[in-house]
């Protein structure tokens, strides 16, 4: 077998944040470079213009929805323990930013009841998205968590992406946090997934024979004016490049950290299937499981073993089950062609990744997956609060705000 260099498996995590009126519990959004813009709920309150720009304004990036939520991403971290410290720093900064505008910070896949028309945003990407998708993008309001795992070999990254598609529904069963939409119980664990899958170039991707096949696909979209750049491909998993945002200061927690200097770009896989999660322990558990799964698949590949590739339509069936039922449902085990309770499949996955946990220094974080399975995912917790409160969406918001802030 040919020698190979082990990928770094460095990790970075991005989250999207909501800003909440502490009295009405309505959601407020972050605008473009002008600073904070308060978005009024439809039929409630008065429309307000941009607030004075804050010197603490968070880094922002355009997501599939083009929405104005700030996206705060960690620098490239050596392990999830460093990522925890970075996320704590970012969440504290977001909380302070919200407080400076008399707002609260909240993390979840969707707001339980806010209902509003998007205000116009001047970014070229947002204008192009509206032109392309019309009403879908105008009404879309969903928040995610995105995990980047470093794989320096881009060909290997495509191989792992092909295999990893199978396990995306398993991950979503743990990382769902959007059961409500505009005041209604959707009956789903992740309504965010439904919203995003209405957009083009989302969901489970096809398998690619090689890196060249993927690059050819991207080139076709670019040449036909289907996308402005590869960032407009919003699959649940995609090849990507990790790069430190220059506006984010780096901490000295890593041996090679240099204050305020951007980390070099490196090839990575980005897993985008997860809802934004309020509990930071849940965030780190899911991120660590993703990292460990990637490392396990790389180990298989370098031992000349392969993970069977399944058709996208079959994986999409499992994704629908994850969207609908979360941890309370069953997924299809395509190897035996039977339904299996998701908790059993997750226990099996945990056994598979166990040999790589110490190498990645993430055993403690991955062990929290057992807590999520026993306690329920965020959508389960939100529904419990909703029922106990007499179906009061404000109580759900209070719970999510408290859970977001409890570890800070």
KAFENKA-V44949 format. One record per residue. N is the residue number from 1. RES is the residue in one small letter. OMEGA is omega as a letter, one per 30 degrees, with the letter a starting at -180 (none if undefined). NEAR is the number of other C-alpha atoms within 8 Angstrom. Layout:
n;res;omega;near
N;RES;OMEGA;NEAR
N;RES;OMEGA;NEAR
This chain:
n;res;omega;near
1;x;a;4
2;x;l;3
3;x;l;4
4;x;l;5
5;x;a;4
6;x;l;4
7;x;a;8
8;x;a;7
9;x;l;12
10;x;a;11
11;x;l;15
12;x;a;14
13;x;l;13
14;x;l;11
15;x;l;12
16;x;a;13
17;x;l;13
18;x;l;12
19;x;a;13
20;x;l;12
21;x;a;12
22;x;a;9
23;x;a;4
24;x;a;6
25;x;l;10
26;x;l;10
27;x;l;12
28;x;a;12
29;x;l;12
30;x;a;12
31;x;a;12
32;x;a;11
33;x;a;4
34;x;l;9
35;x;a;13
36;x;l;13
37;x;l;12
38;x;a;12
39;x;a;12
40;x;l;11
41;x;a;12
42;x;l;7
43;x;a;4
44;x;l;6
45;x;a;6
46;x;l;5
47;x;a;7
48;x;l;8
49;x;a;6
50;x;l;11
51;x;l;9
52;x;a;7
53;x;a;9
54;x;l;8
55;x;l;4
56;x;a;6
57;x;a;8
58;x;l;8
59;x;a;10
60;x;l;10
61;x;a;6
62;x;l;10
63;x;l;6
64;x;a;9
65;x;a;12
66;x;a;10
67;x;a;10
68;x;l;11
69;x;l;11
70;x;l;11
71;x;a;12
72;x;a;11
73;x;l;10
74;x;l;13
75;x;l;12
76;x;a;11
77;x;a;12
78;x;l;10
79;x;a;11
80;x;l;14
81;x;l;8
82;x;l;11
83;x;l;15
84;x;a;10
85;x;l;8
86;x;l;11
87;x;l;11
88;x;l;9
89;x;a;8
90;x;a;10
91;x;l;9
92;x;l;9
93;x;l;9
94;x;l;11
95;x;l;10
96;x;l;8
97;x;l;11
98;x;a;12
99;x;l;9
100;x;l;7
101;x;l;6
102;x;l;8
103;x;l;11
104;x;l;12
105;x;l;14
106;x;l;14
107;x;l;13
108;x;a;16
109;x;l;15
110;x;l;14
111;x;a;13
112;x;a;14
113;x;a;11
114;x;a;11
115;x;a;7
116;x;l;9
117;x;l;8
118;x;l;7
119;x;a;5
120;x;l;4
121;x;a;9
122;x;a;7
123;x;l;7
124;x;a;6
125;x;a;8
126;x;l;13
127;x;l;10
128;x;l;8
129;x;l;12
130;x;l;11
131;x;a;7
132;x;a;6
133;x;l;9
134;x;a;9
135;x;a;7
136;x;a;9
137;x;a;12
138;x;a;9
139;x;a;9
140;x;l;10
141;x;a;7
142;x;a;11
143;x;a;13
144;x;l;14
145;x;a;14
146;x;a;12
147;x;l;13
148;x;l;14
149;x;a;13
150;x;l;14
151;x;a;14
152;x;a;10
153;x;a;8
154;x;l;11
155;x;l;8
156;x;l;9
157;x;l;14
158;x;l;12
159;x;a;9
160;x;l;11
161;x;l;13
162;x;a;11
163;x;a;12
164;x;l;11
165;x;a;11
166;x;a;9
167;x;l;8
168;x;l;11
169;x;l;12
170;x;l;11
171;x;a;12
172;x;l;15
173;x;l;14
174;x;a;13
175;x;l;14
176;x;a;18
177;x;a;16
178;x;a;17
179;x;a;16
180;x;l;13
181;x;l;14
182;x;l;9
183;x;a;9
184;x;l;8
185;x;a;8
186;x;a;8
187;x;a;6
188;x;l;12
189;x;a;15
190;x;l;17
191;x;l;14
192;x;a;12
193;x;l;10
194;x;l;9
195;x;a;10
196;x;a;13
197;x;l;9
198;x;l;8
199;x;l;11
200;x;l;5
201;x;l;8
202;x;l;13
203;x;a;11
204;x;l;11
205;x;l;10
206;x;l;7
207;x;l;9
208;x;a;9
209;x;a;6
210;x;l;9
211;x;l;10
212;x;l;6
213;x;l;9
214;x;a;10
215;x;l;8
216;x;l;8
217;x;l;8
218;x;a;9
219;x;l;8
220;x;l;8
221;x;l;10
222;x;a;11
223;x;a;7
224;x;l;7
225;x;l;7
226;x;l;7
227;x;l;10
228;x;a;7
229;x;a;6
230;x;l;7
231;x;l;5
232;x;l;9
233;x;a;9
234;x;l;12
235;x;l;11
236;x;l;12
237;x;a;14
238;x;l;11
239;x;a;12
240;x;l;9
241;x;l;9
242;x;l;13
243;x;l;11
244;x;l;12
245;x;a;9
246;x;a;8
247;x;l;6
248;x;l;9
249;x;l;8
250;x;l;11
251;x;a;9
252;x;a;9
253;x;l;6
254;x;a;9
255;x;a;5
256;x;a;5
257;x;l;9
258;x;a;8
259;x;l;8
260;x;l;9
261;x;a;8
262;x;l;9
263;x;l;8
264;x;l;7
265;x;l;8
266;x;l;10
267;x;a;14
268;x;l;15
269;x;l;15
270;x;l;12
271;x;a;12
272;x;a;12
273;x;a;14
274;x;l;12
275;x;l;17
276;x;a;15
277;x;a;16
278;x;a;14
279;x;a;8
280;x;l;10
281;x;l;8
282;x;l;13
283;x;a;10
284;x;l;13
285;x;a;13
286;x;l;13
287;x;l;11
288;x;l;12
289;x;l;9
290;x;l;11
291;x;a;11
292;x;l;12
293;x;l;10
294;x;a;12
295;x;l;10
296;x;a;11
297;x;l;12
298;x;l;10
299;x;l;8
300;x;a;11
301;x;a;9
302;x;l;8
303;x;a;7
304;x;l;7
305;x;a;7
306;x;l;6
307;x;a;7
308;x;l;5
309;x;a;8
310;x;a;7
311;x;a;8
312;x;a;10
313;x;l;6
314;x;l;8
315;x;l;13
316;x;l;10
317;x;l;8
318;x;l;11
319;x;l;11
320;x;l;8
321;x;l;13
322;x;l;17
323;x;a;16
324;x;a;10
325;x;a;12
326;x;a;16
327;x;a;12
328;x;a;7
329;x;l;10
330;x;l;10
331;x;l;11
332;x;l;9
333;x;a;9
334;x;l;6
335;x;a;4
336;x;l;5
337;x;l;7
338;x;l;7
339;x;l;8
340;x;l;10
341;x;a;10
342;x;a;13
343;x;l;8
344;x;l;8
345;x;l;10
346;x;l;9
347;x;l;8
348;x;l;8
349;x;l;8
350;x;l;8
351;x;a;7
352;x;a;8
353;x;a;11
354;x;a;7
355;x;a;6
356;x;a;10
357;x;a;12
358;x;l;8
359;x;a;5
360;x;a;10
361;x;a;9
362;x;a;12
363;x;a;9
364;x;a;6
365;x;a;12
366;x;l;13
367;x;l;9
368;x;l;11
369;x;l;12
370;x;l;7
371;x;l;9
372;x;a;11
373;x;l;11
374;x;a;6
375;x;a;6
376;x;l;11
377;x;a;15
378;x;l;11
379;x;l;13
380;x;l;9
381;x;a;9
382;x;l;13
383;x;l;9
384;x;l;8
385;x;a;11
386;x;a;13
387;x;a;9
388;x;a;7
389;x;a;8
390;x;l;6
391;x;a;7
392;x;a;9
393;x;l;10
394;x;l;8
395;x;l;10
396;x;l;12
397;x;l;12
398;x;l;9
399;x;a;10
400;x;l;13
401;x;a;13
402;x;a;8
403;x;l;10
404;x;a;13
405;x;a;9
406;x;a;6
407;x;a;6
408;x;none;6
